[in-house]
Amino acid sequence: MSSIIDEKDLEILKMLESNARIPLTRIAEKIGMSDVAIRKRLKKLEDEGIIKAYRLRLDHTKLGYRARAIIGFNVEASRLLEVVRTLSENPNVKFVAITSGDHMVVADCWARDNMELEAFVNELKTKFNIRDLMPSLVLEMVKE
């Protein structure tokens, strides 16, 4: 644990992880501090880069996205940054990582249906000369 955070900070972070919109007054009440003290701690956590963003988590299925795949693949090293940049700009790609595991790149991709997902995978293969592409369809999300 970093020396710049303490147990109270960890409690604040835990509450924000479960609900980033929790009112500061509720955090203060649960921790036994003033909302001004909570605000100062949050500012410190943000300034130190511990809190990077407050994000919205959507239910993509309710927005019409019925197919999801975690895709791992390899690509020519000279094209790696181009590929991950292109994937990162695609709004249907929710996560992209360069890895040291079985695949050079891992991406979390959403599509309206399996046909759209298949078209995306085929375009990826063709456009970037992707090798060893291994899509794994997500059947059920257990923890996000």
N, C-alpha and C positions, 0 to 999 in steps of 0.2 A: 504494500500500500504506500502511496506517495506521502511524503511528509507534509504536503500542503493541504491534505484533506484529513478530516477526522471522522469519528463515528456519526456525528450529527450530519455531516456532508453526505455520508453514505446513506443515511436514512432519507435525506432529501432526494438523492439520486434514485433510490429505490421507488419512492412515491412517484417521481416524474417518469420513470420508465413505464410504470403501469398506466399513468395518465398524465401526459405532458401539459394538459390544460387544467390541472388541479389548482384551485385558487391558493394564492400564497397564504391567505388567512387560515385555510384548512391545514396546510403544511405546518404553519406556525403553531396552531392549536395542538396538532398531534405530537409535535416535537417539544413543545413547551418553550417556545421562543416567540419574540415579536415578529410581525411580518416585515418590519424594517430590517431586522437581523437576517431573516431568510433572504430578502432581496439582496443584501450585501454579500451573503454567501453565494447566491446564484451568480452575481456579477463576478465574483472571484473565480468561480468554477468555469464561467464562460471565458474570462480573460486568460486563464491558464490553459484553455483548450480542452478541458475535461468534458464540458458540454459543448458539442460542436453545432448542434441544431435541435430544433423542436420540430418534429415531423408529423405529418398526417399519415395514418395507416388506413388504407381503403380495403373494402371487400370487393375485389376485382370481379368476382363472379356476379355480383349484383349490378356491375357495370357492363355485363355482357361478355366477359372473358371466361370461357369455359375450358380452355386448354392451357396447361402450364407444363413446362419442361425445364429441368436443370440440364444444361448442355455443357459437356466437356469436350474440348478438341485441341488439336495441335495445329500450328500454322508455321510457315517459314519465319525464322527469327527476324528477318529483315522487314517483315510486314506486321509483326506483333503489335507495335504501337498504333499503326493505322487501323488494325482490326479492332482493338479494344476501344479506340476513340470512336470509331463508327458505331460499334455496339452501344457505347455509353450515350450516344446521341439519339438512339432509337427509344421512343417512349414506351414501347412494349417490352423492353429489356430493363428489368428492375434491379439487377445486380450484375456486376462484371468484376472478375478478379483474375489477376495473373498469378498462377500457382506454381509450386514446385512438385506437385504430385503427379498423378498419372496423365494429366493434361496440362498444357501450358495456360489455357484459358478455361474458366468456368463462368457460365452466364445463366441467369434466371429469366426465362422468357415467357411472356403471356401472349395468347392469341384468342380470337373469338371462337375458334373451333379447331379440330385436329387438321383439317385441310389447310387452314391459314398457317398453322404451326409447321406443317410439312413444307409448305411453300417457302416459309422463312428459312427453314433448315436447308432446303435445296439451294436457295439464293445465296446463303452464307457459304455453302460448299463451293459453288460455282464462282462467285465473285472473288473469293479470297484464297482459292485452292486449299481449302481446309482438309486436314488429314485426321484420321482417327476420331471422327465426330461421333459422340455417344450421347444422344438425348435420352434422358430418363424422365418419363412422364410422371408428374406429381399426381398421385391418386387422392391423397388426403393430407392436409397440413396439420401437423400435431402441435407444433410450437413455432411461433414466428417472432 
